[in-house]
């Protein structure tokens, strides 16, 4: 994982901006994103009040990985209060996966 202020081609980065009010959620989401995106370099920018977790072009998190990292079951839509924003486009794939991606899929 590389930590930087997200200045290396920010136009290609996608992923959530997570509110820092629940550090357990932030840590679990980061752990799950690392597990669900092997080979992708995550860029983490911790600004105390919020944390940007991004990767280039595509990022996914599964309910299974997030539940495992958190140590309890969690539904992906319950993350919405913690997500202050995101880069790219965001899409739920059923109840089991949430993705952020760069390009529209309907073109």
PDB file as gemmi writes it, atoms N, CA and C in Angstrom:
CRYST1    1.000    1.000    1.000  90.00  90.00  90.00 P 1                      
ATOM      1  N   UNK A   1       0.837  -1.169   0.000  1.00  0.00           N  
ATOM      2  CA  UNK A   1       0.000   0.000   0.000  1.00  0.00           C  
ATOM      3  C   UNK A   1       0.885   1.238   0.000  1.00  0.00           C  
ATOM      4  N   UNK A   2       0.542   2.183  -0.831  1.00  0.00           N  
ATOM      5  CA  UNK A   2       1.304   3.408  -0.938  1.00  0.00           C  
ATOM      6  C   UNK A   2       0.487   4.559  -0.374  1.00  0.00           C  
ATOM      7  N   UNK A   3       1.114   5.379   0.444  1.00  0.00           N  
ATOM      8  CA  UNK A   3       0.428   6.534   1.023  1.00  0.00           C  
ATOM      9  C   UNK A   3       0.965   7.802   0.366  1.00  0.00           C  
ATOM     10  N   UNK A   4       0.067   8.600  -0.171  1.00  0.00           N  
ATOM     11  CA  UNK A   4       0.453   9.861  -0.785  1.00  0.00           C  
ATOM     12  C   UNK A   4      -0.777  10.743  -0.893  1.00  0.00           C  
ATOM     13  N   UNK A   5      -0.622  11.999  -1.249  1.00  0.00           N  
ATOM     14  CA  UNK A   5      -1.776  12.907  -1.307  1.00  0.00           C  
ATOM     15  C   UNK A   5      -2.609  12.770  -2.575  1.00  0.00           C  
ATOM     16  N   UNK A   6      -2.507  11.663  -3.262  1.00  0.00           N  
ATOM     17  CA  UNK A   6      -3.326  11.383  -4.441  1.00  0.00           C  
ATOM     18  C   UNK A   6      -3.103  12.364  -5.577  1.00  0.00           C  
ATOM     19  N   UNK A   7      -1.871  12.742  -5.797  1.00  0.00           N  
ATOM     20  CA  UNK A   7      -1.590  13.677  -6.883  1.00  0.00           C  
ATOM     21  C   UNK A   7      -1.088  12.990  -8.147  1.00  0.00           C  
ATOM     22  N   UNK A   8      -0.792  11.696  -8.091  1.00  0.00           N  
ATOM     23  CA  UNK A   8      -0.338  10.972  -9.279  1.00  0.00           C  
ATOM     24  C   UNK A   8      -1.537  10.548 -10.119  1.00  0.00           C  
ATOM     25  N   UNK A   9      -1.896  11.363 -11.072  1.00  0.00           N  
ATOM     26  CA  UNK A   9      -2.995  11.064 -11.985  1.00  0.00           C  
ATOM     27  C   UNK A   9      -4.320  10.833 -11.258  1.00  0.00           C  
ATOM     28  N   UNK A  10      -4.815  11.798 -10.507  1.00  0.00           N  
ATOM     29  CA  UNK A  10      -6.057  11.595  -9.768  1.00  0.00           C  
ATOM     30  C   UNK A  10      -7.259  11.314 -10.670  1.00  0.00           C  
ATOM     31  N   UNK A  11      -7.156  11.646 -11.960  1.00  0.00           N  
ATOM     32  CA  UNK A  11      -8.261  11.394 -12.875  1.00  0.00           C  
ATOM     33  C   UNK A  11      -8.479   9.907 -13.126  1.00  0.00           C  
ATOM     34  N   UNK A  12      -7.525   9.063 -12.787  1.00  0.00           N  
ATOM     35  CA  UNK A  12      -7.659   7.623 -12.976  1.00  0.00           C  
ATOM     36  C   UNK A  12      -7.995   6.884 -11.690  1.00  0.00           C  
ATOM     37  N   UNK A  13      -8.106   7.572 -10.571  1.00  0.00           N  
ATOM     38  CA  UNK A  13      -8.335   6.924  -9.292  1.00  0.00           C  
ATOM     39  C   UNK A  13      -9.823   6.798  -8.993  1.00  0.00           C  
ATOM     40  N   UNK A  14     -10.198   5.650  -8.418  1.00  0.00           N  
ATOM     41  CA  UNK A  14     -11.578   5.405  -8.013  1.00  0.00           C  
ATOM     42  C   UNK A  14     -11.572   4.829  -6.603  1.00  0.00           C  
ATOM     43  N   UNK A  15     -12.661   5.038  -5.884  1.00  0.00           N  
ATOM     44  CA  UNK A  15     -12.791   4.457  -4.556  1.00  0.00           C  
ATOM     45  C   UNK A  15     -13.494   5.389  -3.593  1.00  0.00           C  
ATOM     46  N   UNK A  16     -13.701   4.904  -2.376  1.00  0.00           N  
ATOM     47  CA  UNK A  16     -14.490   5.658  -1.404  1.00  0.00           C  
ATOM     48  C   UNK A  16     -13.700   6.721  -0.649  1.00  0.00           C  
ATOM     49  N   UNK A  17     -14.444   7.712  -0.192  1.00  0.00           N  
ATOM     50  CA  UNK A  17     -13.970   8.679   0.787  1.00  0.00           C  
ATOM     51  C   UNK A  17     -14.785   8.363   2.039  1.00  0.00           C  
ATOM     52  N   UNK A  18     -14.115   7.853   3.072  1.00  0.00           N  
ATOM     53  CA  UNK A  18     -14.802   7.326   4.251  1.00  0.00           C  
ATOM     54  C   UNK A  18     -14.667   8.305   5.410  1.00  0.00           C  
ATOM     55  N   UNK A  19     -15.783   8.599   6.060  1.00  0.00           N  
ATOM     56  CA  UNK A  19     -15.755   9.456   7.246  1.00  0.00           C  
ATOM     57  C   UNK A  19     -14.982   8.744   8.346  1.00  0.00           C  
ATOM     58  N   UNK A  20     -14.196   9.499   9.080  1.00  0.00           N  
ATOM     59  CA  UNK A  20     -13.356   8.907  10.118  1.00  0.00           C  
ATOM     60  C   UNK A  20     -14.024   8.736  11.460  1.00  0.00           C  
ATOM     61  N   UNK A  21     -15.355   8.893  11.535  1.00  0.00           N  
ATOM     62  CA  UNK A  21     -16.032   8.815  12.825  1.00  0.00           C  
ATOM     63  C   UNK A  21     -16.047   7.409  13.403  1.00  0.00           C  
ATOM     64  N   UNK A  22     -15.861   6.390  12.571  1.00  0.00           N  
ATOM     65  CA  UNK A  22     -15.825   5.009  13.049  1.00  0.00           C  
ATOM     66  C   UNK A  22     -14.551   4.341  12.554  1.00  0.00           C  
ATOM     67  N   UNK A  23     -13.474   4.421  13.359  1.00  0.00           N  
ATOM     68  CA  UNK A  23     -12.194   3.872  12.899  1.00  0.00           C  
ATOM     69  C   UNK A  23     -12.245   2.373  12.632  1.00  0.00           C  
ATOM     70  N   UNK A  24     -13.143   1.634  13.285  1.00  0.00           N  
ATOM     71  CA  UNK A  24     -13.261   0.199  13.011  1.00  0.00           C  
ATOM     72  C   UNK A  24     -13.728  -0.051  11.582  1.00  0.00           C  
ATOM     73  N   UNK A  25     -14.678   0.757  11.125  1.00  0.00           N  
ATOM     74  CA  UNK A  25     -15.168   0.625   9.747  1.00  0.00           C  
ATOM     75  C   UNK A  25     -14.066   0.995   8.763  1.00  0.00           C  
ATOM     76  N   UNK A  26     -13.363   2.079   9.034  1.00  0.00           N  
ATOM     77  CA  UNK A  26     -12.283   2.517   8.141  1.00  0.00           C  
ATOM     78  C   UNK A  26     -11.218   1.426   8.032  1.00  0.00           C  
ATOM     79  N   UNK A  27     -10.782   0.888   9.160  1.00  0.00           N  
ATOM     80  CA  UNK A  27      -9.757  -0.163   9.156  1.00  0.00           C  
ATOM     81  C   UNK A  27     -10.248  -1.426   8.460  1.00  0.00           C  
ATOM     82  N   UNK A  28     -11.487  -1.832   8.750  1.00  0.00           N  
ATOM     83  CA  UNK A  28     -12.039  -3.039   8.135  1.00  0.00           C  
ATOM     84  C   UNK A  28     -12.198  -2.864   6.630  1.00  0.00           C  
ATOM     85  N   UNK A  29     -12.646  -1.699   6.206  1.00  0.00           N  
ATOM     86  CA  UNK A  29     -12.813  -1.450   4.773  1.00  0.00           C  
ATOM     87  C   UNK A  29     -11.460  -1.480   4.063  1.00  0.00           C  
ATOM     88  N   UNK A  30     -10.462  -0.881   4.656  1.00  0.00           N  
ATOM     89  CA  UNK A  30      -9.131  -0.897   4.058  1.00  0.00           C  
ATOM     90  C   UNK A  30      -8.595  -2.325   3.965  1.00  0.00           C  
ATOM     91  N   UNK A  31      -8.752  -3.109   5.027  1.00  0.00           N  
ATOM     92  CA  UNK A  31      -8.305  -4.506   5.030  1.00  0.00           C  
ATOM     93  C   UNK A  31      -9.040  -5.314   3.971  1.00  0.00           C  
ATOM     94  N   UNK A  32     -10.363  -5.143   3.888  1.00  0.00           N  
ATOM     95  CA  UNK A  32     -11.162  -5.880   2.909  1.00  0.00           C  
ATOM     96  C   UNK A  32     -10.796  -5.477   1.481  1.00  0.00           C  
ATOM     97  N   UNK A  33     -10.574  -4.189   1.257  1.00  0.00           N  
ATOM     98  CA  UNK A  33     -10.184  -3.739  -0.083  1.00  0.00           C  
ATOM     99  C   UNK A  33      -8.835  -4.314  -0.488  1.00  0.00           C  
ATOM    100  N   UNK A  34      -7.907  -4.408   0.448  1.00  0.00           N  
ATOM    101  CA  UNK A  34      -6.614  -5.018   0.147  1.00  0.00           C  
ATOM    102  C   UNK A  34      -6.794  -6.482  -0.240  1.00  0.00           C  
ATOM    103  N   UNK A  35      -7.652  -7.204   0.487  1.00  0.00           N  
ATOM    104  CA  UNK A  35      -7.879  -8.628   0.203  1.00  0.00           C  
ATOM    105  C   UNK A  35      -8.599  -8.825  -1.130  1.00  0.00           C  
ATOM    106  N   UNK A  36      -9.599  -7.987  -1.406  1.00  0.00           N  
ATOM    107  CA  UNK A  36     -10.422  -8.167  -2.600  1.00  0.00           C  
ATOM    108  C   UNK A  36      -9.799  -7.629  -3.880  1.00  0.00           C  
ATOM    109  N   UNK A  37      -8.661  -6.946  -3.764  1.00  0.00           N  
ATOM    110  CA  UNK A  37      -8.006  -6.364  -4.933  1.00  0.00           C  
ATOM    111  C   UNK A  37      -6.527  -6.733  -4.981  1.00  0.00           C  
ATOM    112  N   UNK A  38      -6.230  -8.038  -5.006  1.00  0.00           N  
ATOM    113  CA  UNK A  38      -4.821  -8.432  -5.032  1.00  0.00           C  
ATOM    114  C   UNK A  38      -4.141  -7.910  -6.299  1.00  0.00           C  
ATOM    115  N   UNK A  39      -2.948  -7.439  -6.136  1.00  0.00           N  
ATOM    116  CA  UNK A  39      -2.199  -6.915  -7.270  1.00  0.00           C  
ATOM    117  C   UNK A  39      -2.484  -5.453  -7.569  1.00  0.00           C  
ATOM    118  N   UNK A  40      -3.508  -4.889  -6.949  1.00  0.00           N  
ATOM    119  CA  UNK A  40      -3.802  -3.468  -7.127  1.00  0.00           C  
ATOM    120  C   UNK A  40      -3.120  -2.675  -6.026  1.00  0.00           C  
ATOM    121  N   UNK A  41      -2.584  -1.553  -6.407  1.00  0.00           N  
ATOM    122  CA  UNK A  41      -1.959  -0.683  -5.426  1.00  0.00           C  
ATOM    123  C   UNK A  41      -3.009   0.258  -4.858  1.00  0.00           C  
ATOM    124  N   UNK A  42      -3.202   0.212  -3.537  1.00  0.00           N  
ATOM    125  CA  UNK A  42      -4.140   1.117  -2.885  1.00  0.00           C  
ATOM    126  C   UNK A  42      -3.419   2.386  -2.479  1.00  0.00           C  
ATOM    127  N   UNK A  43      -4.101   3.503  -2.677  1.00  0.00           N  
ATOM    128  CA  UNK A  43      -3.600   4.795  -2.253  1.00  0.00           C  
ATOM    129  C   UNK A  43      -4.472   5.248  -1.094  1.00  0.00           C  
ATOM    130  N   UNK A  44      -3.868   5.482   0.051  1.00  0.00           N  
ATOM    131  CA  UNK A  44      -4.611   5.858   1.254  1.00  0.00           C  
ATOM    132  C   UNK A  44      -4.158   7.247   1.674  1.00  0.00           C  
ATOM    133  N   UNK A  45      -5.127   8.130   1.824  1.00  0.00           N  
ATOM    134  CA  UNK A  45      -4.858   9.498   2.259  1.00  0.00           C  
ATOM    135  C   UNK A  45      -5.712   9.757   3.493  1.00  0.00           C  
ATOM    136  N   UNK A  46      -5.085   9.711   4.668  1.00  0.00           N  
ATOM    137  CA  UNK A  46      -5.790   9.873   5.939  1.00  0.00           C  
ATOM    138  C   UNK A  46      -5.766  11.336   6.346  1.00  0.00           C  
ATOM    139  N   UNK A  47      -6.925  11.957   6.348  1.00  0.00           N  
ATOM    140  CA  UNK A  47      -7.063  13.367   6.701  1.00  0.00           C  
ATOM    141  C   UNK A  47      -7.767  13.547   8.044  1.00  0.00           C  
ATOM    142  N   UNK A  48      -7.648  12.598   8.923  1.00  0.00           N  
ATOM    143  CA  UNK A  48      -8.242  12.565  10.250  1.00  0.00           C  
ATOM    144  C   UNK A  48      -9.764  12.508  10.195  1.00  0.00           C  
ATOM    145  N   UNK A  49     -10.417  13.492   9.639  1.00  0.00           N  
ATOM    146  CA  UNK A  49     -11.878  13.511   9.562  1.00  0.00           C  
ATOM    147  C   UNK A  49     -12.427  12.587   8.485  1.00  0.00           C  
ATOM    148  N   UNK A  50     -11.622  12.294   7.506  1.00  0.00           N  
ATOM    149  CA  UNK A  50     -12.012  11.369   6.449  1.00  0.00           C  
ATOM    150  C   UNK A  50     -10.764  10.698   5.882  1.00  0.00           C  
ATOM    151  N   UNK A  51     -10.979   9.546   5.256  1.00  0.00           N  
ATOM    152  CA  UNK A  51      -9.890   8.774   4.668  1.00  0.00           C  
ATOM    153  C   UNK A  51     -10.278   8.434   3.232  1.00  0.00           C  
ATOM    154  N   UNK A  52      -9.403   8.782   2.308  1.00  0.00           N  
ATOM    155  CA  UNK A  52      -9.593   8.392   0.909  1.00  0.00           C  
ATOM    156  C   UNK A  52      -8.857   7.070   0.702  1.00  0.00           C  
ATOM    157  N   UNK A  53      -9.568   6.091   0.153  1.00  0.00           N  
ATOM    158  CA  UNK A  53      -8.956   4.804  -0.197  1.00  0.00           C  
ATOM    159  C   UNK A  53      -9.247   4.598  -1.677  1.00  0.00           C  
ATOM    160  N   UNK A  54      -8.220   4.683  -2.493  1.00  0.00           N  
ATOM    161  CA  UNK A  54      -8.405   4.648  -3.935  1.00  0.00           C  
ATOM    162  C   UNK A  54      -7.421   3.688  -4.602  1.00  0.00           C  
ATOM    163  N   UNK A  55      -7.784   3.298  -5.804  1.00  0.00           N  
ATOM    164  CA  UNK A  55      -6.921   2.514  -6.681  1.00  0.00           C  
ATOM    165  C   UNK A  55      -7.160   3.022  -8.096  1.00  0.00           C  
ATOM    166  N   UNK A  56      -6.320   2.624  -9.001  1.00  0.00           N  
ATOM    167  CA  UNK A  56      -6.485   3.070 -10.386  1.00  0.00           C  
ATOM    168  C   UNK A  56      -7.538   2.241 -11.101  1.00  0.00           C  
ATOM    169  N   UNK A  57      -8.517   2.930 -11.654  1.00  0.00           N  
ATOM    170  CA  UNK A  57      -9.529   2.424 -12.571  1.00  0.00           C  
ATOM    171  C   UNK A  57     -10.605   1.502 -12.001  1.00  0.00           C  
ATOM    172  N   UNK A  58     -10.294   0.613 -11.044  1.00  0.00           N  
ATOM    173  CA  UNK A  58     -11.296  -0.342 -10.547  1.00  0.00           C  
ATOM    174  C   UNK A  58     -10.961  -0.745  -9.119  1.00  0.00           C  
ATOM    175  N   UNK A  59     -12.003  -0.872  -8.297  1.00  0.00           N  
ATOM    176  CA  UNK A  59     -11.837  -1.284  -6.904  1.00  0.00           C  
ATOM    177  C   UNK A  59     -13.110  -2.002  -6.492  1.00  0.00           C  
ATOM    178  N   UNK A  60     -12.968  -3.085  -5.753  1.00  0.00           N  
ATOM    179  CA  UNK A  60     -14.147  -3.830  -5.304  1.00  0.00           C  
ATOM    180  C   UNK A  60     -13.992  -4.232  -3.858  1.00  0.00           C  
ATOM    181  N   UNK A  61     -15.133  -4.378  -3.193  1.00  0.00           N  
ATOM    182  CA  UNK A  61     -15.150  -4.927  -1.840  1.00  0.00           C  
ATOM    183  C   UNK A  61     -16.326  -5.896  -1.775  1.00  0.00           C  
ATOM    184  N   UNK A  62     -16.091  -7.028  -1.125  1.00  0.00           N  
ATOM    185  CA  UNK A  62     -17.149  -8.016  -0.963  1.00  0.00           C  
ATOM    186  C   UNK A  62     -17.658  -8.001   0.475  1.00  0.00           C  
ATOM    187  N   UNK A  63     -18.899  -8.405   0.609  1.00  0.00           N  
ATOM    188  CA  UNK A  63     -19.495  -8.486   1.945  1.00  0.00           C  
ATOM    189  C   UNK A  63     -18.727  -9.487   2.803  1.00  0.00           C  
ATOM    190  N   UNK A  64     -18.300 -10.602   2.211  1.00  0.00           N  
ATOM    191  CA  UNK A  64     -17.571 -11.628   2.964  1.00  0.00           C  
ATOM    192  C   UNK A  64     -16.259 -11.079   3.528  1.00  0.00           C  
ATOM    193  N   UNK A  65     -15.486 -10.385   2.705  1.00  0.00           N  
ATOM    194  CA  UNK A  65     -14.209  -9.840   3.168  1.00  0.00           C  
ATOM    195  C   UNK A  65     -14.406  -8.749   4.207  1.00  0.00           C  
ATOM    196  N   UNK A  66     -15.396  -7.910   4.001  1.00  0.00           N  
ATOM    197  CA  UNK A  66     -15.651  -6.838   4.959  1.00  0.00           C  
ATOM    198  C   UNK A  66     -16.133  -7.398   6.295  1.00  0.00           C  
ATOM    199  N   UNK A  67     -17.013  -8.396   6.257  1.00  0.00           N  
ATOM    200  CA  UNK A  67     -17.486  -9.033   7.490  1.00  0.00           C  
ATOM    201  C   UNK A  67     -16.339  -9.701   8.234  1.00  0.00           C  
ATOM    202  N   UNK A  68     -15.470 -10.373   7.489  1.00  0.00           N  
ATOM    203  CA  UNK A  68     -14.311 -11.026   8.093  1.00  0.00           C  
ATOM    204  C   UNK A  68     -13.386  -9.998   8.752  1.00  0.00           C  
ATOM    205  N   UNK A  69     -13.116  -8.916   8.063  1.00  0.00           N  
ATOM    206  CA  UNK A  69     -12.216  -7.886   8.598  1.00  0.00           C  
ATOM    207  C   UNK A  69     -12.823  -7.181   9.809  1.00  0.00           C  
ATOM    208  N   UNK A  70     -14.134  -7.025   9.808  1.00  0.00           N  
ATOM    209  CA  UNK A  70     -14.818  -6.341  10.898  1.00  0.00           C  
ATOM    210  C   UNK A  70     -15.058  -7.265  12.095  1.00  0.00           C  
ATOM    211  N   UNK A  71     -15.092  -8.571  11.820  1.00  0.00           N  
ATOM    212  CA  UNK A  71     -15.319  -9.540  12.892  1.00  0.00           C  
ATOM    213  C   UNK A  71     -16.787  -9.768  13.209  1.00  0.00           C  
ATOM    214  N   UNK A  72     -17.649  -9.315  12.306  1.00  0.00           N  
ATOM    215  CA  UNK A  72     -19.097  -9.507  12.468  1.00  0.00           C  
ATOM    216  C   UNK A  72     -19.755  -9.323  11.107  1.00  0.00           C  
ATOM    217  N   UNK A  73     -20.944  -9.894  10.938  1.00  0.00           N  
ATOM    218  CA  UNK A  73     -21.639  -9.720   9.656  1.00  0.00           C  
ATOM    219  C   UNK A  73     -22.007  -8.251   9.428  1.00  0.00           C  
ATOM    220  N   UNK A  74     -21.933  -7.841   8.184  1.00  0.00           N  
ATOM    221  CA  UNK A  74     -22.324  -6.471   7.817  1.00  0.00           C  
ATOM    222  C   UNK A  74     -22.904  -6.499   6.405  1.00  0.00           C  
ATOM    223  N   UNK A  75     -23.953  -5.743   6.206  1.00  0.00           N  
ATOM    224  CA  UNK A  75     -24.524  -5.577   4.873  1.00  0.00           C  
ATOM    225  C   UNK A  75     -23.840  -4.379   4.223  1.00  0.00           C  
ATOM    226  N   UNK A  76     -23.518  -4.501   2.960  1.00  0.00           N  
ATOM    227  CA  UNK A  76     -22.816  -3.418   2.272  1.00  0.00           C  
ATOM    228  C   UNK A  76     -23.586  -2.096   2.275  1.00  0.00           C  
ATOM    229  N   UNK A  77     -24.919  -2.089   2.109  1.00  0.00           N  
ATOM    230  CA  UNK A  77     -25.616  -0.799   2.163  1.00  0.00           C  
ATOM    231  C   UNK A  77     -25.473  -0.077   3.512  1.00  0.00           C  
ATOM    232  N   UNK A  78     -25.153  -0.801   4.572  1.00  0.00           N  
ATOM    233  CA  UNK A  78     -24.980  -0.146   5.869  1.00  0.00           C  
ATOM    234  C   UNK A  78     -23.699   0.691   5.915  1.00  0.00           C  
ATOM    235  N   UNK A  79     -22.853   0.576   4.900  1.00  0.00           N  
ATOM    236  CA  UNK A  79     -21.658   1.415   4.797  1.00  0.00           C  
ATOM    237  C   UNK A  79     -21.986   2.850   4.366  1.00  0.00           C  
ATOM    238  N   UNK A  80     -23.136   3.037   3.750  1.00  0.00           N  
ATOM    239  CA  UNK A  80     -23.449   4.330   3.150  1.00  0.00           C  
ATOM    240  C   UNK A  80     -23.290   5.523   4.094  1.00  0.00           C  
ATOM    241  N   UNK A  81     -23.703   5.445   5.376  1.00  0.00           N  
ATOM    242  CA  UNK A  81     -23.474   6.604   6.248  1.00  0.00           C  
ATOM    243  C   UNK A  81     -21.993   6.929   6.450  1.00  0.00           C  
ATOM    244  N   UNK A  82     -21.131   5.929   6.323  1.00  0.00           N  
ATOM    245  CA  UNK A  82     -19.694   6.143   6.513  1.00  0.00           C  
ATOM    246  C   UNK A  82     -19.025   6.678   5.249  1.00  0.00           C  
ATOM    247  N   UNK A  83     -19.652   6.490   4.097  1.00  0.00           N  
ATOM    248  CA  UNK A  83     -19.053   6.927   2.832  1.00  0.00           C  
ATOM    249  C   UNK A  83     -19.512   8.348   2.542  1.00  0.00           C  
ATOM    250  N   UNK A  84     -18.584   9.282   2.690  1.00  0.00           N  
ATOM    251  CA  UNK A  84     -18.894  10.699   2.467  1.00  0.00           C  
ATOM    252  C   UNK A  84     -18.942  11.031   0.976  1.00  0.00           C  
ATOM    253  N   UNK A  85     -18.255  10.258   0.188  1.00  0.00           N  
ATOM    254  CA  UNK A  85     -18.202  10.483  -1.247  1.00  0.00           C  
ATOM    255  C   UNK A  85     -17.365   9.394  -1.885  1.00  0.00           C  
ATOM    256  N   UNK A  86     -17.116   9.541  -3.160  1.00  0.00           N  
ATOM    257  CA  UNK A  86     -16.287   8.562  -3.859  1.00  0.00           C  
ATOM    258  C   UNK A  86     -15.811   9.152  -5.168  1.00  0.00           C  
ATOM    259  N   UNK A  87     -14.753   8.568  -5.684  1.00  0.00           N  
ATOM    260  CA  UNK A  87     -14.239   8.937  -7.001  1.00  0.00           C  
ATOM    261  C   UNK A  87     -14.636   7.842  -7.980  1.00  0.00           C  
ATOM    262  N   UNK A  88     -14.980   8.223  -9.189  1.00  0.00           N  
ATOM    263  CA  UNK A  88     -15.426   7.262 -10.185  1.00  0.00           C  
ATOM    264  C   UNK A  88     -16.918   7.026 -10.069  1.00  0.00           C  
ATOM    265  N   UNK A  89     -17.332   5.874 -10.491  1.00  0.00           N  
ATOM    266  CA  UNK A  89     -18.732   5.463 -10.403  1.00  0.00           C  
ATOM    267  C   UNK A  89     -18.821   4.322  -9.399  1.00  0.00           C  
ATOM    268  N   UNK A  90     -19.964   4.223  -8.713  1.00  0.00           N  
ATOM    269  CA  UNK A  90     -20.137   3.189  -7.698  1.00  0.00           C  
ATOM    270  C   UNK A  90     -21.325   2.319  -8.091  1.00  0.00           C  
ATOM    271  N   UNK A  91     -21.187   1.007  -7.880  1.00  0.00           N  
ATOM    272  CA  UNK A  91     -22.258   0.086  -8.271  1.00  0.00           C  
ATOM    273  C   UNK A  91     -22.312  -1.085  -7.295  1.00  0.00           C  
ATOM    274  N   UNK A  92     -23.525  -1.419  -6.853  1.00  0.00           N  
ATOM    275  CA  UNK A  92     -23.743  -2.641  -6.081  1.00  0.00           C  
ATOM    276  C   UNK A  92     -23.977  -3.785  -7.046  1.00  0.00           C  
ATOM    277  N   UNK A  93     -23.342  -4.921  -6.785  1.00  0.00           N  
ATOM    278  CA  UNK A  93     -23.603  -6.132  -7.545  1.00  0.00           C  
ATOM    279  C   UNK A  93     -24.318  -7.075  -6.591  1.00  0.00           C  
ATOM    280  N   UNK A  94     -25.616  -7.062  -6.639  1.00  0.00           N  
ATOM    281  CA  UNK A  94     -26.406  -7.835  -5.686  1.00  0.00           C  
ATOM    282  C   UNK A  94     -26.148  -7.330  -4.272  1.00  0.00           C  
ATOM    283  N   UNK A  95     -26.201  -8.238  -3.326  1.00  0.00           N  
ATOM    284  CA  UNK A  95     -25.945  -7.893  -1.930  1.00  0.00           C  
ATOM    285  C   UNK A  95     -24.514  -8.200  -1.513  1.00  0.00           C  
ATOM    286  N   UNK A  96     -23.721  -8.749  -2.440  1.00  0.00           N  
ATOM    287  CA  UNK A  96     -22.433  -9.305  -2.057  1.00  0.00           C  
ATOM    288  C   UNK A  96     -21.210  -8.511  -2.485  1.00  0.00           C  
ATOM    289  N   UNK A  97     -21.371  -7.513  -3.347  1.00  0.00           N  
ATOM    290  CA  UNK A  97     -20.199  -6.807  -3.853  1.00  0.00           C  
ATOM    291  C   UNK A  97     -20.536  -5.350  -4.163  1.00  0.00           C  
ATOM    292  N   UNK A  98     -19.575  -4.502  -3.873  1.00  0.00           N  
ATOM    293  CA  UNK A  98     -19.662  -3.079  -4.183  1.00  0.00           C  
ATOM    294  C   UNK A  98     -18.412  -2.740  -4.984  1.00  0.00           C  
ATOM    295  N   UNK A  99     -18.599  -2.079  -6.132  1.00  0.00           N  
ATOM    296  CA  UNK A  99     -17.455  -1.737  -6.972  1.00  0.00           C  
ATOM    297  C   UNK A  99     -17.435  -0.243  -7.264  1.00  0.00           C  
ATOM    298  N   UNK A 100     -16.232   0.247  -7.455  1.00  0.00           N  
ATOM    299  CA  UNK A 100     -16.002   1.594  -7.957  1.00  0.00           C  
ATOM    300  C   UNK A 100     -15.220   1.404  -9.241  1.00  0.00           C  
ATOM    301  N   UNK A 101     -15.597   2.121 -10.290  1.00  0.00           N  
ATOM    302  CA  UNK A 101     -14.937   1.935 -11.579  1.00  0.00           C  
ATOM    303  C   UNK A 101     -14.877   3.263 -12.314  1.00  0.00           C  
ATOM    304  N   UNK A 102     -14.053   3.301 -13.320  1.00  0.00           N  
ATOM    305  CA  UNK A 102     -13.787   4.551 -14.021  1.00  0.00           C  
ATOM    306  C   UNK A 102     -14.762   4.818 -15.154  1.00  0.00           C  
ATOM    307  N   UNK A 103     -14.948   3.868 -16.036  1.00  0.00           N  
ATOM    308  CA  UNK A 103     -15.733   4.098 -17.248  1.00  0.00           C  
ATOM    309  C   UNK A 103     -17.160   3.600 -17.099  1.00  0.00           C  
ATOM    310  N   UNK A 104     -18.056   4.271 -17.812  1.00  0.00           N  
ATOM    311  CA  UNK A 104     -19.441   3.813 -17.830  1.00  0.00           C  
ATOM    312  C   UNK A 104     -19.501   2.470 -18.539  1.00  0.00           C  
ATOM    313  N   UNK A 105     -20.317   1.587 -18.008  1.00  0.00           N  
ATOM    314  CA  UNK A 105     -20.449   0.257 -18.602  1.00  0.00           C  
ATOM    315  C   UNK A 105     -21.557   0.195 -19.653  1.00  0.00           C  
ATOM    316  N   UNK A 106     -22.408   1.197 -19.715  1.00  0.00           N  
ATOM    317  CA  UNK A 106     -23.549   1.161 -20.621  1.00  0.00           C  
ATOM    318  C   UNK A 106     -23.270   1.822 -21.962  1.00  0.00           C  
ATOM    319  N   UNK A 107     -22.025   2.114 -22.258  1.00  0.00           N  
ATOM    320  CA  UNK A 107     -21.685   2.742 -23.547  1.00  0.00           C  
ATOM    321  C   UNK A 107     -21.153   1.722 -24.499  1.00  0.00           C  
TER     322      UNK A 107                                                      
END                                                                             
